[in-house]
C-alpha cells in the first residue's frame, strides 16, 4: 500500500505521510522535530508579590461570583 505524498509546509519538500510519522501531518520528519528551547526556570516571587497576586485573584473570584450568581430582580 502506498502512502500519500505530501508537501512540507515549512521547507516545501515532498515526503511520504506514514501512519507512524511523529509530528504534524503537513511537515516533513526533519521539520517536525521539536526545537530545543531554553530551560525555563520560573521566577521566584517574594512575599509582597505573592500577597498582591493573592489579592488580585480574590478580587477576580469575587467579581466572577457576583456576575454568575447575582439575582436579577
C-alpha positions in Angstrom: 0.0 0.0 0.0 1.4 3.4 -1.0 1.3 6.2 1.4 0.1 9.7 0.2 2.8 12.1 -0.9 2.6 15.5 0.9 4.5 18.7 0.6 6.0 20.2 3.7 4.6 23.5 4.8 8.0 24.7 6.0 10.6 23.6 3.5 8.2 22.7 0.6 9.8 19.3 0.0 7.8 16.2 -0.8 7.6 13.4 1.8 5.5 10.2 2.4 2.9 10.5 5.1 3.4 7.4 7.1 0.9 6.4 9.8 3.7 6.3 12.5 5.3 9.6 11.5 5.9 11.8 14.5 4.9 15.5 14.4 2.5 17.4 12.2 0.8 15.9 9.1 1.8 18.9 7.0 5.5 18.8 7.9 8.3 16.5 6.8 10.1 14.5 9.5 13.0 16.9 9.5 10.8 19.9 10.1 8.7 18.1 12.7 11.5 17.6 15.2 10.9 19.7 18.3 13.1 22.7 18.7 15.3 22.8 21.7 14.0 25.5 24.0 16.0 27.4 26.6 15.4 25.9 30.1 12.6 27.6 31.7 13.1 28.5 35.4 10.1 30.0 36.9 10.9 33.3 38.6 10.7 33.2 42.4 8.1 35.6 43.9 8.8 37.5 47.1 6.2 37.9 49.9 4.9 41.2 48.6 4.3 39.8 45.1 2.6 36.7 46.4 0.3 38.9 48.6 -0.6 41.2 45.7 -1.3 38.2 43.4 -3.4 36.6 46.1 -5.5 39.8 46.5 -5.9 40.1 42.7 -7.1 36.5 42.5 -9.5 37.0 45.3 -10.9 40.1 43.6 -11.3 38.2 40.4 -13.1 35.3 42.2 -15.4 37.7 43.9 -16.3 39.5 40.6 -16.9 36.3 38.8 -19.1 35.0 41.7 -21.1 38.3 41.7 -21.6 38.1 37.9 -22.6 34.4 37.9 -24.8 34.3 40.9 -26.4 37.7 41.1 -30.1 37.7 41.4 -32.0 39.6 38.6 -34.9 41.3 40.2 
